[in-house]
Amino acid sequence: MKIYLKKIKQGENLHAEAHRLLAQVYGKSYTLEYNNKSKPFIKGDADFHFNISHSGEWVCLGVSKNEIGVDIEKHNETRTRLAKRFFSAKEQTKCKTVKDFFDIWTKKEAFIKAVGIGLSYGINTFCCFEKQNGYTIKTLAAPNNYSLSVCEKSDYIEKIDIIYVNC
């Protein structure tokens, strides 16, 4: 698994930069298609799984041979009030700081993105600290004031390469 992180300049379009990063990493022409819940995939390449996230000044691309979800979030104290609404009792107990909140939030987002059904799954219907139907969720080292998590359809994530892209 590889996680690509790119810091963008102020005023650049996060969405456009995310797709430029995908094109650079994939390295050849491709056509995107979408599952019935709008998760994108590369037409005709069942061995290349990817997921994109962006927040603040960072774009993140996760690539794996298995289904994958990634989420990066800039820390924002005002969002922590969502813990009571969307976190399980166990998650709320572990949520003591702004960083804790976003580490949990990104784990939950990465999982629902890996599953490929997005927020319709119900972010409040599961605990990110428990095994999720053959998926493994991890929090990764992130840029200062950000949280970053990845989820892969596997029993164990063996190796994660984090690559900072300058382009």
C-alpha positions in Angstrom: 0.0 0.0 0.0 1.1 3.5 -0.8 -0.1 6.8 0.6 0.8 9.9 -1.4 0.6 13.3 0.2 0.8 16.6 -1.7 0.7 20.0 -0.1 -1.0 22.4 -2.4 -0.6 26.2 -2.8 -3.3 28.6 -1.6 -5.9 29.1 -4.3 -5.4 25.8 -6.0 -8.4 23.6 -6.5 -8.1 20.6 -4.1 -10.3 18.3 -6.2 -8.4 19.1 -9.4 -5.1 18.6 -7.7 -6.2 15.2 -6.3 -7.0 14.0 -9.8 -3.7 15.4 -11.1 -2.0 13.3 -8.4 -4.0 10.2 -9.4 -3.0 10.7 -13.1 0.7 11.2 -12.1 0.7 8.0 -9.9 -1.2 5.8 -12.3 1.1 6.9 -15.1 -1.1 6.1 -18.1 -4.4 7.1 -19.6 -7.5 5.9 -17.8 -11.2 6.3 -17.6 -13.0 6.6 -14.3 -16.2 4.7 -13.6 -18.3 4.7 -10.4 -20.0 2.0 -8.4 -23.7 2.5 -7.5 -22.7 4.6 -4.4 -20.4 6.9 -6.5 -17.1 5.4 -5.4 -14.7 5.9 -8.4 -12.6 3.1 -9.9 -10.4 2.8 -13.0 -12.2 1.0 -15.8 -10.6 -2.2 -16.8 -8.0 -2.4 -14.0 -9.3 -4.6 -11.1 -5.8 -4.7 -9.5 -5.5 -0.9 -8.9 -7.6 0.3 -6.0 -7.4 3.9 -5.0 -9.1 6.5 -2.8 -8.7 10.2 -2.6 -9.1 12.7 0.3 -8.3 16.3 0.7 -8.6 18.9 3.5 -7.0 22.3 4.2 -3.8 22.4 2.1 -3.3 18.6 1.7 -4.3 16.1 -0.9 -4.0 12.4 -0.1 -4.2 9.5 -2.5 -4.2 5.9 -1.2 -3.3 3.1 -3.6 -3.5 -0.7 -2.9 -4.1 -4.0 -4.5 -7.1 -4.3 -2.2 -10.2 -2.1 -1.6 -8.9 1.0 0.2 -10.3 4.1 1.9 -8.3 7.2 3.1 -9.2 10.3 5.0 -7.2 13.3 5.9 -8.7 16.1 8.0 -7.4 19.4 9.2 -8.0 19.8 13.0 -10.9 22.2 13.8 -12.0 22.4 17.4 -15.6 23.4 16.5 -16.2 20.0 14.8 -15.5 18.0 18.0 -19.1 18.5 19.2 -20.1 15.9 16.6 -18.5 13.2 18.8 -21.7 12.7 20.9 -23.8 12.3 17.7 -21.5 10.1 15.7 -19.2 8.2 18.0 -19.9 5.0 19.9 -19.6 5.0 23.7 -16.2 3.4 23.4 -15.0 6.0 20.9 -16.4 8.9 23.1 -14.4 7.5 26.0 -11.2 7.7 24.0 -12.0 11.2 22.6 -10.2 13.5 25.0 -8.5 16.0 22.7 -9.0 17.6 19.3 -6.4 15.2 17.9 -8.2 12.2 19.4 -11.5 13.3 17.8 -9.9 13.6 14.3 -8.0 10.4 14.6 -11.3 8.6 15.3 -13.2 10.6 12.7 -10.7 9.8 10.0 -10.7 6.1 10.9 -14.5 6.1 10.5 -14.4 8.0 7.2 -11.6 5.7 5.8 -13.7 2.6 6.6 -16.9 3.8 4.9 -14.9 5.0 1.9 -13.1 1.6 1.6 -16.4 -0.2 1.8 -17.5 2.0 -1.0 -20.8 3.2 0.2 -19.9 6.5 1.9 -22.0 8.2 4.5 -25.1 6.1 3.7 -23.4 3.4 5.7 -24.1 5.4 8.9 -20.9 6.6 10.5 -22.6 6.2 13.9 -23.4 2.5 13.4 -20.0 1.1 14.2 -16.9 1.5 16.4 -13.6 2.1 14.7 -11.7 0.2 17.4 -13.4 -3.1 16.6 -12.7 -5.3 13.6 -15.0 -4.4 10.6 -16.0 -7.3 8.4 -12.5 -8.1 7.1 -11.2 -4.6 7.0 -8.2 -3.2 8.9 -8.2 0.5 9.9 -5.0 2.4 10.9 -4.2 6.0 11.9 -1.0 7.2 10.2 1.5 9.9 10.9 0.1 13.1 9.4 1.3 16.7 8.8 1.0 19.0 11.9 -2.6 19.8 12.8 -4.0 17.0 10.6 -5.2 13.5 11.1 -4.8 10.7 8.5 -6.2 7.2 8.5 -6.3 4.4 6.0 -8.6 1.3 5.7 -7.9 -1.7 3.6 -9.9 -4.8 2.9 -7.4 -7.2 4.6 -6.8 -8.9 7.9 -3.6 -7.1 8.4 -1.8 -4.2 6.7 1.7 -5.4 6.2 3.5 -2.3 4.8 2.5 1.3 4.2 4.8 3.6 2.3 4.0 7.3 2.9 5.3 9.4 0.0 5.4 13.2 0.0 5.0 14.4 -3.6 6.6 17.6 -4.8 5.2 18.7 -8.2 
